[in-house]
Amino acid sequence: MNKDELSEISMMIITFSGVAKSSALMAIEQAEESKYIEAKLTLETARENLKKASSWHFKALSEDNKNGLNLDVLFVHAEDQFLTSENILILSEKIIKIYERLEQKEEKNGR
């Protein structure tokens, strides 16, 4: 893999990670508005995009391992975006569950 190919892969990781992160944050907003079905669908979009980012990430690391390629700053940035998005998705899933539980308790208590 040459430097241009690595740059292209890095941009794919950044793009899919960005969509995943934005979708996960949007899902939290939907849950805040008690739109849980929409929030779960939006989380699925986040998961799908993170999975695509993960595939590109794996491809780059596999090539690096095979060919001893030196990963550049753009790839490091892409990897940072990927890992950050993964963490945001995990937290978003938990936050949405908390919103659902709070609303259920409020309904049960007649609020």
N, C-alpha and C positions, 0 to 999 in steps of 0.2 A: 504494500500500500504506500503510495507516495503522499507527499505533503498536501496536495490538492484534494486527494481522496479523503484524507484524515480531516481536513477542514470541512468537507462536505458532510461527513459523518457527524462531526461535532455540531454543525448547524442543525442536522436532523434531531440530534439529542436535545439541543436547546429548544427547538421548535416544539417537539412533542412534550417535553418536560414543562414548558411554559403553558401549553394548553391544559395539561394535567393540573398544574398548580392553580391556574385561573378557574378551572372547573370545580376543583375541590373547594376553593374559597366561595364560589358562587353557590355551591350546595349548602354551605353554612348559612348564607344569606337567605336561601329558600327555606331552610329549617327554622330560622328566626321568624319567618312569616307563616309558620305552621304548614308549609308546603312540602310534606315529607316524601310523598311519591315523586315529585319533581326533583327533590334533593337527592333521592336515591338513584334516579336516572342520571342526574348530572354527575354523581359519584362514579357511576358506571363509565361514563365518558372519560372521566379522569383516569380511572383504572386502565381503560383501553389505550389511552395515550401514553400512560406511564409504561405500559407493557411494550409499546412500540419503541419508546426511548430506551428501554432496557435491552431490547434486541439490538439496536444500533450500538449501544454501549458495549454489549458482549462482543459484537463483531470487531470493534476497535481493539478491545483488550485481547481478543484471540489473535488478531494480526500482530499486535505488539509482542505477544508472547512467542509467536512463531518466528517473526522476523527481527526482533530486537529493535523495533522502531522506537524512536524517541518521541514521546507524546508532547505536544506543544501547549502553550498557554491557552489557546482556544479550547482544546480538548479538556484541560483542567477546569476551565469555566463551565463547559458543557457537563462535566461530571458533577460539579458543584450544584448546578441547576437541577440535574437529575436527582441527586440525593436529597436536596432540599424539597423538591416536589414530592418525593416519596414520603418524607416525614410529614409534610402538610396534608397529604392524603390520609395518612394514618390518623392524624389528629382530627381531621375533618369528620372522619367516620365516627370517632368517639364523641365529638361535640354534638353531632346530629343525634346520636343515641341519648345523650344527656337532655337535649331539648325535648325529645319525645317523652322521656320519663317525667320530666318536669311538667309537661302539659298534661300527661295522664294523671299525675298526682293532683294537679290543680282541678281537673275535671272531677276527680273522685271526691275532692274536698268542697266542690260546689263553687269554685271561683271562676 
